[in-house]
Amino acid sequence: MKLKIDLGRQANFILACLLIHFLFFGYLCMVYEKSIGENILFLYKVIFNFTSFFSAIILFGIVFLMVFREDFYEFGIKNSIWLVLLIVIESWIWYFFIVDFNLLIIPLYFIRYESYLTILTLIGINLLAAILAGFTKEQIRESKRKLRKSVKIK
C-alpha cells in the first residue's frame, strides 16, 4: 500500500499556518509591541479589544481563505479546528519570547478559565469562517452550474 499525500491540501494548511504566524501575530506585535504581556496567552482579551479588533478580522480572513481554497470544504473545516491548537501553541511561544521562558505556564494555562474562553473564542471564529467559506464556495459552484446549463440551452 502506497502512502500518497496530496500536497495541494497540505499547502493550504501550511499557508494558513504561515499567515497566522506572520499576519495575525505580527499584527498583534505591531499594535502592542512588548506591552501585550500575559494577554498573548488569553487571546480573547486581545481579539475583543477595540485597539486590536482588526486581529479578529485577520484571523477570520485567513481561515476563510484556507477553506475556500479547499476542494472539499469538509477538510477545510477539519483544518480550521487544527488551527486552534496551532494558535494556542503559537501564543505560548510568543509568551516565551515576550515575557519569560517558563515551561510551567503550559500546565497552569489549563487551570485558568480565561484559557477556555480563548479556546472557545478561537473555535467560534474559525468554525464560523470555515462554514461561511464552504457555503460561499458551494453557492459559487451552484451559480456556475446554472450558468453553464443556461448557456447550453440557448
C-alpha positions in Angstrom: 0.0 0.0 0.0 1.5 3.3 -1.1 1.0 6.4 1.0 0.1 9.3 -1.2 0.0 12.8 0.3 -2.0 15.5 -1.6 0.4 18.4 -1.5 -2.3 20.8 -2.6 -4.3 20.3 0.6 -1.2 20.4 2.8 -0.1 23.6 1.1 -3.3 25.3 2.1 -2.8 24.3 5.7 0.9 25.3 5.7 0.0 28.6 4.1 -2.6 29.2 6.8 0.0 28.4 9.5 2.4 30.9 8.0 -0.2 33.6 7.6 -1.2 33.1 11.3 2.4 33.4 12.3 3.2 36.4 10.2 -0.1 38.3 9.8 -2.1 37.5 12.9 0.7 37.5 15.5 2.7 40.0 13.5 -0.2 42.5 13.7 -0.5 41.9 17.4 3.2 42.6 17.9 2.9 45.7 15.8 0.0 47.0 17.8 1.1 46.1 21.3 4.9 45.6 21.0 6.1 44.2 24.4 3.2 45.7 26.4 0.9 42.8 25.5 2.3 40.7 28.3 0.0 37.9 29.6 -2.7 38.9 27.1 -0.9 37.0 24.4 -1.9 33.8 26.2 -5.5 34.8 26.6 -6.3 36.0 23.1 -10.0 36.6 23.7 -8.9 39.8 25.6 -6.9 40.9 22.6 -9.4 39.9 19.9 -12.3 41.8 21.6 -10.2 44.8 22.5 -11.1 47.9 20.5 -7.5 48.7 19.6 -6.8 45.3 18.1 -10.2 44.3 16.8 -8.7 44.0 13.3 -6.9 40.9 14.5 -10.2 39.0 14.6 -10.8 40.1 11.0 -7.4 38.9 10.0 -7.9 35.5 11.7 -11.4 35.2 10.1 -9.8 36.0 6.6 -7.0 33.5 7.0 -9.4 30.7 7.9 -11.9 31.8 5.2 -9.1 31.7 2.5 -7.8 28.3 3.6 -11.2 26.7 3.5 -12.2 28.5 0.3 -9.1 27.1 -1.5 -10.0 23.5 -0.5 -11.8 21.3 -3.0 -13.8 19.6 -0.2 -14.7 22.2 2.4 -15.0 19.3 5.0 -11.2 19.1 5.0 -11.0 22.8 5.5 -13.4 22.7 8.5 -11.2 19.9 10.0 -8.1 22.0 9.4 -9.7 25.1 10.9 -10.1 23.1 14.1 -6.5 22.1 14.0 -5.6 25.8 13.6 -7.0 26.4 17.1 -4.3 24.1 18.5 -1.7 25.9 16.5 -2.8 29.3 17.6 -2.7 28.3 21.3 0.8 26.8 20.9 1.9 29.8 19.0 0.7 32.1 21.8 2.7 30.1 24.3 5.8 30.5 22.1 5.2 34.3 21.8 4.7 34.5 25.5 8.1 32.8 26.0 9.8 35.4 23.8 8.0 38.4 25.1 7.6 37.8 28.9 9.6 34.9 30.2 10.7 31.4 29.2 8.9 29.3 31.8 7.6 25.9 30.8 5.4 25.9 33.9 3.0 28.2 32.1 1.7 25.3 29.9 0.1 23.2 32.7 -1.0 26.4 34.5 -2.7 27.6 31.3 -5.4 25.0 31.6 -6.3 25.9 35.2 -7.5 29.4 34.4 -10.9 30.0 33.0 -9.5 32.6 30.6 -7.8 29.8 28.6 -11.1 28.1 28.0 -12.7 31.4 26.9 -9.8 31.8 24.5 -10.2 28.3 23.1 -13.9 28.8 22.7 -13.4 32.1 21.0 -10.9 30.7 18.6 -13.1 27.7 17.8 -16.1 30.1 17.2 -14.2 32.4 14.9 -12.6 29.5 13.0 -15.7 27.5 12.6 -17.8 30.5 11.5 -15.2 31.4 8.9 -14.9 27.8 7.7 -18.6 27.2 7.4 -19.1 30.6 5.7 -16.3 29.8 3.2 -17.8 26.3 2.5 -21.2 27.9 2.0 -19.8 30.6 -0.3 -17.9 28.0 -2.4 -21.0 25.9 -2.8 -23.0 28.9 -3.9 -20.4 29.8 -6.4 -20.3 26.2 -7.8 -24.1 26.2 -8.0 -24.2 29.5 -9.8 -21.6 28.2 -12.3 -23.7 25.1 -12.9 -26.8 27.2 -13.6 -24.8 29.5 -15.9 -23.4 26.5 -17.9 -26.9 25.0 -18.0 -28.4 28.2 -19.3 -25.7 28.7 -21.9 -26.2 25.1 -23.2 -29.9 25.6 -23.6 -29.6 28.6 -25.8 
